[in-house]
Amino acid sequence: MESLSEYVVLINMQETDNTKMFNELFSELEHCNKDEQKQKIGEINEHMEEMNEDEYEFVFTKELFNKMDEMIKEEKLWMDNAILLLKHVGYWKEMKRILSSSFYHSILNSFVQKMIIDENEKKIEKNVKLLVDLCESYLLSNSWASQKLLSTCVPCLLKVALNKEEREEIQKEVEMALLALSNIPGYYEVIREVYLNEIKEAIQYHQEHFNLTQLAYQSAWQFLINRFDCNGRLEKVIVNELHFAREARREIEELSKCIDWKKKEKIEKKRVEAKEKYVLMRLLEMLKSFFFFCKSQNEEHVGLISSIVQMYRASRDNYEEISSQCTQILKTTVENKAIKVDFLLKGGVIDVVLEEVQQPTIDVKMDIDIIMQNLKLSSRLKEKTVGKMEEVKRKELKRKVFESLEEEGYEDIIICFYETYKSHDNKFIYKFLPENLSDYFVYI
């Protein structure tokens, strides 16, 4: 049975030019020879690139995947072409960050799983390329992979990911392999010995030679962050050996150059979005997980936090989706008590809070997020520390924060906001702004 959200999409969605063209091209596939099919699948890929989330879910239903399964078994769709189409489908599902269960519930899912098992069990004449393509198609199209198949898919795709040739064709193959690996959720168990040396090698080689695409490099990190180990062993590798904070900052700065921050037309209104924007949004989502779980830290965290603050400032006027993600990341950094308060100060978190509460217009949701950041930080600074030197340092930090708040008139501004919010008949808003709000301010 389709999920409720998919059902609603199917009921409310009207056919668009993209969906109509897709359905026309797909219906023509079974009447074409192999080369003609491949050409039409290329045209289908172009229309997928332009689809928004609703269009994508409207087209890629369980019934469509079942139809593909039927066409394959009736020899109306060549297997090579079916795999090519599935890889395109999975690629755009990932790039548009769509969570869909259509493939998972389809007959084609079971068929692909069986093919992976059968091909892997061959002792002679094993088709390695076919196995790679099947594993990529399966992991990219599927939001819930089989734990059993990971022991086959992960080693198979890691071999592809370690190809260091710089030819464009090879780079694309590496990108697809790493993207497929990054789609394995964190709750799936992957034994560290199976992947860690290979992923470390891929990341460190890129840091020296820059052989990976931005998406491939990010996907390698995503695979590791998904495996984030609460006991700290993997965490220390990520933070201290592979220098994630330093690399993430560099990636943010590179991706920022590709976006026109002064564009007046809001990006979410556009149907076609740049690949760099997709990659950036995936990176920001990954950073939320990193800052939520991370206990290890070093001075590189300051630079990363600073780059997020800068991106927030650049995006808040015209890129609401990006600015919202940045706000959530900054909230997470404040809430994670393992992250030093002086890192937050050096990174500019307090500055951006002050900027927001003094904006001439009020965005209720955004302002509450910013206010809550400061309340959390105020609470952090009131925590008692062990050791005379640490206590002296804490008091000095409190003094610096208070001076900056006092200088900017923060207390008067926040009280005005409180009175404004009280006039709204909204319990959710009221709940976050208690009567004794002033008790939360930072005092020495």
Summary of the structure (lengths in Angstrom):
residues: 444
radius of gyration: 24.9
end to end distance: 59.6
largest distance: 80.3
contacts: 1363
relative contact order: 0.05
helix: 72%
strand: 0%
